[in-house]
Amino acid sequence: MMSDAKPQTGREHEVGTLAAPLLTLDLKREIEKLRSEGRWQSGHTAKTLVKYSDFRLVLIVMKTGGRLDKHRTEGRISVQTLDGRIRFSTAERSVRASSRANADTRTRYSSRCGRHR
C-alpha cells in the first residue's frame, strides 16, 4: 500500500494507511507477511487493508483446514478466493468457492479453507 500518510500499527503487523484518495496494494507481499506471523499458526490471520465508513477491505489468510466460525458483519460482503478453495456458509446456504461468494447485510457466516492449489 502506498501513501504519504503516517502508517498505523496493529497486532503483529503494520496496519498502514487505511484511507486515502488513492491506495495501491501488493496482495502477494501482504499474504507473505501474514503467513510469517505467529498468529498464522492458529489456522488463519487477517489484516484490514482499506477502511472507510461505508467500505472495508480485509485480507484473510487461512491454512488448509483452517476455520472462521460464526462470524458476523454489519454490511454486505464479497469473498474473493485468491488461492485454493473455501466452503462459505450462511444459515440459508453453503457453497464451495474457488473464486467468489457474496452475502447480504447482517448475515452470519462461517468459512473453512480447503486444499490450496
N, C-alpha and C positions, 0 to 999 in steps of 0.2 A: 504494500500500500504506500503510495507516495503522496505527501502533502507537506506544506510548510508549518502546519500547526504542531504544537508540542504533544508528543505521544503520552498516553496514559499507561499505567502498569496494571497487570491483572494477577491472577493466582500464581501461575508459573511462567507466564509469558507476558511480553509487552503487548498491551492492548492496541496501541497505535491510535491513529486518528480515525474516529468513527463517523464523523460528519464533515463534509467539505463540499464546495461546488463541483469538484471532480476528484474522484478517488480511482486509483488503479490497484489491482490485486494480482499477486503472483500466487495462485492457488497451489501449485506444486510445492513452492517453498513453504507456504503456510502449513500444508499437510505434513511435510517433512519435519517442521518444527514441532507440531503437535505430537507426532509419533515419537519424538525424542524426549517427551515429558514423562515424569514418573506416573502421572495420572493415566497415561495410556495403558499401563499395565492392568488397570481395573476393567478394561474392556472397551472404554470409549473416553474421549475427551472432546472439548468444544471450545470455540473461540468466536466471539461476536466480531464480525469484520466491518459491518456498517450498521449504524443505529440512528434513526430519525424517529420522530413521534409517530409516524404512520408507516414506517418500513424498517425492517431489521433483516440483516443477512448474517446467518450463523453457520459456521463450518463445524460439522461434527465428524470426527474420525472414529470409526469403530473397528475393532478386531473381529475376525471371523468368530461367530458365536456370541459376540457382544450384544447387550440388550439395553434399550432405553424404555423402561416400563412406565406406564401410566403417567405420561407427560401431558401437559395442557398448555395451550396458547390462547391468548385473547383475540388474536387476529387470524386471518387466513394464512395458510402456509403452503409452500410448494417445496417438495423434497426432490432434489436432483442427485441421482447416484452417479458419482464420477468414476468409481471403480468397484467391481464386484456387484452384488445384488443384496437387497434387503426384503424383508417381509414387513409391510407397513399396514397397521391395523387400527381401525376405529371401532366403535361399538356396533356399527352397521355393516362393516365390510373389511375384508383383509385381502391385500394384493401382494404379489411378488413384483418388485420393481427393480429393473436394471437400468432404467433411465429416469422416469419422473412420476411423482404422485402428488396429488393436491388434496387438501382438506379444507372444509369451510370453517367459519368463525366459531370460536369457543369449543372446538372439537377435542375430546380427549383421544390421545393416540399413543401407540407404542410401536417400536420397531426392533427388529432383530437382524443382525448382519449375517448374510450367507457367505458363501465362498468367494474370495477375491479371484479375479482373473489372473 
